[in-house]
Amino acid sequence: MANIKSAKKRVLIERERKLKNNSVKSEIKTYIKKFKSDLAVDVAKAEESYKVLVARLDSAARENVIHANSANRKKAHFAKLLDNAKASK
């Protein structure tokens, strides 16, 4: 551990941020799993879960939890899956 007071504070702040960031990333993974399971069952449900997933991805990108390009790439990937599911029905 650091000896300087400001360095000690920085370590504590980084711990808090890491916990928050990990929780947001975990939440995104949960919504991705929910979207994929909804997509396998019902396209209408998948559309609703897609909207929630996109909102969570945008929020995480805005808070710099994930990179904006990563969020956009994931949104495009899931939109493509949704479109393919709609077309096949």
C-alpha angles and dihedrals in degrees: 000000000000123000099211117087095229091049090052090052090049091054091052093047092049090052091053092047092048091054092049094046092048091050092051091048091049090050090053091051089051092052090048090054090047091050092050093048091048090049090056091051110031133000094209091056089046091056091055093047089046090058091052091046092051091050091051092047092049091048092050091048091049090052091047092241089127129015116267092235090053091053092048092048091052092047091051092048094051093043088055091050090050093048092049090051091050092049094049092054 
